[in-house]
Amino acid sequence: MAVPKCAARGFGVLSSSWRPGKLIAVGSKPFFSTATASRPLNAQQLAEKLRAQKQESKTKKLPVPTSPVQRRVQELVRFTQQLQRVHPNVLAKALSRGILYQDKDLVVINKPYGLPVHGGPGVKLCISDILPTLAKMLHGHKAEPLHLCHRLDKETTGVMVLAWEKEVAHQVQELFRTRQVTKKYWAVTVRVPVPSAGVVDIPIIEKEVQGHQQHYKMTLSPSYRMDSGKMVKVRANRDAHVAVTQYRVLSSTVSSALLELQPVTGIKHQLRVHLSFGLDCPILGDHKYSDWNKLAPQKLSAGTLKKLGLQQSKARYIPLHLHAQQLTLPALGSRKEELLLVCKLPQFFVHSLRRLGLEIPNQDQSRDDEANKHVEQ
């Protein structure tokens, strides 16, 4: 019996020789090839294919913005790329490459910008999550997880101490608690503090900020107030914490400064609060404490924005310029000498110093000055 003819697009006319299971295609590629279907990619071919795709994605460059402001924004985004969005193994590898010091008791890392130490709402990845992976990268697959000895804010960069044993971590934590650890930070500030060196000794308390953006902030809780031109002592708030910060200007221009900060106490957001509300010199990129009443991108002068190559509408991209530059640990365990740990500045910090016309101090000279202080003592 003759088979009816059909003219479906892409297929030939079926003939009497057709039998079930046979498909004839004309004028188009077949849906599949029996040969290729029966020969799946082996492991080597698959690996080569993935490598080629990875290489192609690396060589594929993003379009370069024509606007100088957009180029500057892209630069800031690149320098402050948040590592919490990467795979835990990638983060652990990045931290292992930036190790500042390591012995049988301690591992000291260079904490990147934008990476929280602990987990919380909205946090996809934090340092505490990758401590087991980092330990295995350094000491093999049987290594026990590392332990945190202290913390740094998410936006703060620099020296961070980890311990191999929980007991050692507790010992280091006790050194921090009893203020036996000397900490020095570098910060870029908007405006220049007067005097150029001094001590801010004002208690700090956490308060609720009223308004359409209801939130909590740390703020000053002074022990004295002015009353009719006289200084009057006020009753201390039992929720306030003693907070003491030493500071000195390392370099300055008319509208900005590079400061060395030495917190004597360790209250939450102490440096940011003392600089912004105590000295009226907020840290560059501090979008939380530059204004008490609201949470909004930091307001900058036209001159500062011009130097930074930005417009006010793009100020939200400026990262916090606060860096844990140096940390001195006293003798601990088998180590009979104090340990001086120094961490170089992140790239975005260096670029901002250059743009603002601030000089970068000679870190070797700073170490010599520190050594001389200990000799004098």
N, C-alpha and C positions, 0 to 999 in steps of 0.2 A: 504494500500500500504506500502511496506517495505521501511524503510528509509535507504539510503546508509550509509555504515560504514565509519568512518574516524579515523585516528590515530594521531591526533594532540597531540604534547607533552604536558603532564600535564593535559590532559582532558580525560574523559572516552568515551566510544563508545556510541553514541546516540542510543536509542532504540525507539521502537514504542510507548513506554509510555511517551516519552518526550513531553513536552508542552512548549509553549513560556513562558519565564520568569523564567524557571528552569535551573540552571547551575550546572553541576556535575564536581567536580574536583577530580582527583586521583593522588596520589604520590606527591602532593604539597599542601601548605596551601591555603585556599580560599583567593581571593583578599580582601574580606571584610566579616565581620560578621554582620548579620542582627541585632543581639542582641546588639553588641557594637555600631553599627551605630545609633541605636534608643536610646542609653543612652549616651549622651555627658557628658564630665566631668563637674561636678558642680563647683561652685566657690571655695569651700573648697579643693576639689581634685586638682584643677588647682593651687591653692596657695601652696599646699604641694609639687606638682610636681616642681614648680618654685624654692621653697626653697631647694629641694633636688639637683636640677641642680646647684644652686648657691653654695651650700655647697661642691658639687663635684668639681666645678671650683676653690674653695678656697684651697681645700686639694691637688689639682693637682699641684705639685711643678715643677718649671722649672729645667731643668738639670743644675747641678752645673758645671761650667767650670773647666777644669783641670788646665788651665794656670792661674798663679797668676795675670797676667795683665788683663786677661778677667774677673776674679773675681772682681778685683778692678773697672773695667769699669762697670760691672753689679751693683756694690755697688753704684757708682756715679749716674747711671741712676735711681736706685731705690730711692735714697735720693732726687734727683732733679726732680722727676716725675712732669711733667707740668699739673697742675690742669685745665688748659684751655680746656683740652680734655675730661673732665668729664661732666656729666649732671649738669645744673645750680643749681638744688636742692642739689646735692652732694657737690658742691663747697660752697654753702651757709651754709650747715651743718658743713663743715670743718672749715669755718671761725668763725661760732658761737661757736664752741668748743674751739677756740683759742683766745677768747676775753680777752684783757688785762685789760680793765677798761670800766665801763658803769655807767652813771648817767642819769638824765632827759634831759640833753642837748647833751651829747656826747657818742659815742661808739668808742672804740679804739681796732683795730684788729692787729693781727700779720700777716703781708703780706707774703705769701709764695714766694719761688723762681719761676721764669719763668712765672709769672702771670701779664699781663699788666693791668694798671689801666683803660685806655681808649681803645676803639675799633680802628680799622684801617685795612689797607690791610692785608689779611691773618690771622687776629685775629678772632678766633672762639668764644672765651668767654673772658670777662674781668670783673674786679671788678664792674665797673659802671653798667654792665648788671644785676648783681644779687643783687643790693641794695634793690629793692622792695621785693624780696624773703627773704633776710636776715632780713629786718624790720618786716615782717610778722612772721618769726620764733621767733623773740624776743618779739614782742608786739601784736601778734594776727593778724587775717586776715584783720582787718580794719586799720592796721597801714599804715601810709604814707611812701613812700620810704625814705631811708637815703640819705644824701648828702655828697659829697666829700669835704674835707677841704684843701687838698693839694695832691701832687702826688709823687710817687716813680717810679724809672725806673723798667722795666719789670724784670731785673735780680737782683734787690736789694730786700733784705728781711727786715723785722722788723716793727717798730712802724708806724701805719697809723691811722689818726684821721678822724672819720666820725661824722656828726651832724644830729640830728633829724629834726631840722627846718632849712629852707633855710637862714633865718636871722642870726642864730647862725653860720652857715657855712661861711657866708660872714664876720662875725666878726672874726672868726678864720683865714680866708684867709687874712684879713687885718693885723692881728698879724704877720703872716708869711711875708707879703709884707714889713712891717715896721721893720722887723728883731727883733721883741720882743720875738720870740720863740727860745729857745736854743736847737740846734740839735747836737747830737754826734753819730758818726758812728764808727764802728770797721771795719778794713780792713787788710787782709793778703797781704803783698807785696813781690814781687820778688826783692831781694836785700834790703839793709838797708839804710835809708836816713841819710845824714850827713848835718848839725848836727842832733842830735837825737830828737830835739824839735825846733819848730820855726813857722814862718808865711810865707806862699806863697802868695804874693800880685802881681799877674800878670794878666792883662786883658785877656779875652778869646773871640775868634771870630770863626764863622763857615766858613770853606773854602772848596772848591772843590779839591779833590785829583785826579790828572791826572794819566793816565795809562790805562792798559787794563781793570782794574776794576774801572771804574769811579764812584766816590761816594763822599759824603760830610762827614766831620768830624769837631768837635770842636777842636781848637788848640790855642796856646798861641799867644798873640799879645803884645809883651813887649814894655814898654815905653822907654827903653834904649837899646843901642847896643854898642858893643866894636868896636872902630875904632883906629887902630894903638896903641893899649894898653890903650886907654882912653875911659871912659864911656861917650857916647854921647846920649842926649835925642832925641828921634825921634817923628815925628808928629803923634799924636794919630789918629787911624782909627775910624771914626765915627760909624762904625758898631760893634766895640769891646765893650764888657761889663766888667765893674769892677768886679773882682773876688778875694776874699780873703778867705784863708783857714788856720786855725790853726791846727797843728799836734803835736803829741808826740809819741815816741816809748814806748809801754807797755811791749814788750818782743821781743828778737831778737836772731838769730843765725848768723853764718857767711854769709848765703845766703838768709835769709828771715826775715820778721819782722811782728809783730802784732802792728798796729797803731790805735790810737784814733784820729779821725778827727772831727774838729768843723768848718763847713762852716759858715762864717760870711755872705756871700751872697748866692744866690740860682740860679746860672746859670746852664743851661743844661750841664750835664756830668762834672761839675766842679771838683769834687774830682778825677775822673779818669784822667782828663787832667792834673791837677796840679801834681798828683803823677807820672804819666808816663812821661810827657814832661818837668815838672818843677823840679822834684826831681830825675828823672831817676829810679824810683822804681814803675813800673806798678803793679796794683792789680792782684793777682793770679786769673787766669781765665778771664782776660780782653782781649778777642781776637780781639777787635776793636781798642784799643788805645795802644797796646804793640808795634805796628809798624805803623808809619805814612803813609808809601807808599802803604800798601796793607791790605786787609782783609784776614787774615789767622790765623790758630791756634797759640796761644802764644808759642814762642820758650823758652824752659826751659833748664837749665844746667843739665848735667848728674847726678849730686849729688841731685838736687831737684827732678828729675824724679824718682830716686832710692828711695828716702824717700816716695814719693807719691805712689810708686808701679806701675808706668806707663811707657810706652814708648812714645817717641815724637809723633809717629803716632796716639796715643790715647789721646793726650793733648786736643783735641777739646771737650772732654767730661767734662773737668774741669769747674765747674760753677764759676761765678763771686763771689769772696769772699768779698762782701761789705754788711754790715748789719747796719740798722738804730737801734742802740742799746738803745738810750736814747733820750727823748724829754721832755722839760720843758715848760709848758704853763703857762702864767701869769694868775692872777685872772680874771675871766670872769663871767658876769651875777651874779647869786646868790652865786657863789663860790668865797669866799673872799681870798682864799689862792692859791698860785701857785700849779700846778699839775705836779708831777714828774712821768713820764711813762718810764718803763724799760722793754725791751723785751729780752728774752734769745736767745742764738745763735741757729741757725738751726743745725741739726745733721751733715750734710756734713761739715760745718764749724768747728765744734768741732773735728771731725775725722781728718781733715787736720792739725789743730793745733797740735794734738798729733803726727801725722806722721812726721811733720816738727820739732818737738822738741820745740815748742813754748808754754810758760806757759799761762794758762787761768787766768787772774786776778780775784781776789775775788770781785764779783760785789757788795757785801755788803760794802766792804771797799771803793769802788768807790763812792757809794752813800754817805758814811760818809764824804769823801773828798769834794764832791759836796756841802754837807750841810755846812761844815766848811767854804768853800769859800763864801757862802751867808752870813754867820755870820760875816766874816771879812769885807765884803763889807758894 
